């Protein structure tokens, strides 16, 4: 189930997530065939719940079969036990509101070293489960690194563990959908701001296509323009 390239502690953490989740929810994973076996990989994912991180550890990590680095909020790294678990699973704490230079350096090195980097382009959890406008950091990273991009969508996590709720709500299922790899073309044109906006919309459209229509949010029209009609 878990790839041989994963260290022991992340494997155990993933198993623990599955054991805890089993009586509370059902998590289905689709698209494992889209995951490359090696090379630098930028994984982009929507973010609607505190459940998203554990879901990635417990259900995406086995599909990847190798260690992953994830950018997360620094304050969470100080939480007892949770912070330890995050560090053991490759989470790097980033200060909110601080310059993106350090995050970009860590992210770039991860990709340059041929490893897996996971980012949430929205930067924070959605309040209602719908995609919100993404920050441009993931777009800049994708364009400058030229790394292949693997879109991942977690559907239903906002119902299982809504933002603002202390505990999850049992018996609400989740689905992890892994899409085909894509690349972003270099950003060009006289109006760089508009070019970056279009590139970010294109990047997010690949996540939106994997989500049910009621979670596509501000990127619903973009996903529709890509020809997606499946309501999943």
N, C-alpha and C positions, 0 to 999 in steps of 0.2 A: 504493500500500500504506500509506504513512504520510500522515497528514492534513496539509493545507497549513498548519494552525495551529501545527504543531510547529516549534520552532527547529532550526537546522541540527545543532548538536551532539547533542541528544537523538535526532534522526533517525539520525545516524551511529552513535551508541551502540547504538540498536536494531538497526540493520543488522549491526553487529559481533556483537551477542548471537546473532542468527540464524545468522550464518556459523559462529561457534564451536560453536553447539548442533547444527548440521545433521548432522555425522558422529557425534554422541554420543547424540542423542535425537530423538524426534518429538514436537512440541508441537501439539496440536489446540486450536482456539478455537471455542467455541459460544456463541451468544446475542448476536452483535454487534448484532442489530436492537434490543436493549434499551437501547443506549447513546444518551442524549439528545445533541443537537448543541450545546447551549449551556446556560448557567445554572450556578449553584453546584451541586456534586454531591459527596456523601460516599460514597466507595467503601470498602466493608468487605471484608476478605479473610482467610482462614485463613493460618496461618503455621507451616510444618512443616520448612522447609529454607532453607539459604543460597541456594538456587536461586530462591526466590520473588521476590526483588527484581529480578534480571535478567530473569526470565520476564515480570514486569509491564512492564519497560522495553521488552523486545523484542516482546511479543505483545499486551499490553493497550493500551499507548500508541497503536499504530496504530488500534485500534478507537475509542479516545477521540478521536483526531485533534486534541488540544490539550494544552498543557502541564499537568503534574500536580505536586502537592506531596505528599511522602510523609514521615511522621515515622519517623526511624530512630535507632539507638543512636549516641551522640556519639563513642564510641571508634573506631567504624568510619570516621568522617570523617577520622581522622588517618592512616589506612593509605595508603601511597604508591600513587598511581594510582587505587586503588579509591575513596578519599575524593574525589578530583577528579571521578571519574565520577559519584559519588553527588550531589555538589553540582550538577553540570551537568544532572542529571536531576531536580532539584527536591527532593532529600532534605534535610530539616532535622534536624540532630543534637539529640537530647534526652538529658540526663543521666539515667542510671538511678538510681532512688531519690530523685531530686529532686522538688520540688513540681511538680504538673501545671499550674500557673498559666501558665508561659511557653508550654508546649505548647498549652494551651487558647487562649491569645491568638493564637498563630500560626495555629492551626487555624480559629478563628472568623473571623479576617480573610480567610483564604483563601476560605472559603465566602461571606462577606459581599461579597467582590469578584467573586463569580460564577465562581470557578475550581474546579478539581477537587482534592479532598483524598483521599488514600488512607491508611487506618489499618488496623493489625492489632489487632483488639479483644482478642486473647489477650495481647498485650503482649510475648510472647517465643515462640520456636519450640517446638513440641510435640516431645516426645522420641520419640514413636512414630507420628507422623502423624495421630493422632486429635485432634479438637477438645478443648481443655481449657477449664476455667472462664474466661470472659472477665472482664476488668476493666470497671468501669463508665464509664470515661472516654469511650468511643465513644458509649455510651448518653446520657450527659449532653450531649455535643456535639450528637447528633442531635436530642434533645428541645428543647434551647435554641435551636438554629439553625433548626429546622423544615425543614432542607434535605432534598431527595429523597435516598434512600439506594439505592445500586446494589450488590447483593451479588455477590461474585466468589469462586469456589472454585477452588483449584489442587489437582488430584488427582494423586497419584503422585510429587510432588516429594521426599517423604521416602524413597522408594525410589531415586530418581535420585541424590540427594545427602543421605544420612542425617545427622542431627545428630551431631556428634562426629567425623565423617570428614573428613580433610583434602581429599580429592578426590572428585569425583562418580563414580558407577558407570555406565558407558556402557550404552546400548541398553535403557534403561528409559524408557518413554514417559510423557508428562505431558499432562493435559488442563486447559484453562482454561475454566470455564463461567461465563457472565455471566447473572445472573437478572433478572427484572423489577424495576423500581423500586418502592419502597414508602416509606411514612412511618411514623414512630412517633407514637402519640397522646401528648398531654401526660401526664406522670406525676401521678396524683392518688390521694387516699385517705388515711385516717388513719395508715396504716403506710407511710411513705415508703420505708423500707428494703425492704420486701416488694414495693412497687410497682416500685422500681428493679430488683429481682431479676427480676420477671416481664418487665419491658421489655427487659432484657438478654437473657433467654432467648428472647424473641420476635425480637430483632435477630439473634441467633446462629442461630435456626432457619432463617432465610433462606439462610445459608451452608450449614448442614447439609443442607438439601434438595438442594443442588447437588452434594454429595459422595457417593461410594459409601458404603454402609452401614458398611463397616469403618473409615471415617475420621470418622464423625459423633461418636464419643466420648460425652461427657457430654450432648450435645444430640441423641442418637439418638432418645430417646423424644419429645422436643419436635418433631422433624421428622416422626416418625410421626403425631403428633397433628394435624399440619397436613395429613395425608392423602397424604403422599408414599410411593409404593410402588416407584418406579423405582429400581433398583439401579445404574443408570448403568454 
